[in-house]
């Protein structure tokens, strides 16, 4: 069992042992991805309802005037922002949980 005091008891700094947050981080990593997805979904829905500025406002105005190209561009912007934020969360996850690849081998 890994103890948080083990490196200091041995007289070694945690960074030299490869000490990482192993227990709580494993269970919370899918939660981070899910929460970012949920936040983007809520942002898109709230921007489409009763807004006076932003991408949602432009898309609502484009819907009223039949400008499908503006609607498609708005959807592409939402998609790009969502993919970028998902990629950042997964990159942070991969860096924080680097040891997971080694444990199964």
Beta strands, then each sheet from edge to edge (+ up, - down):
end
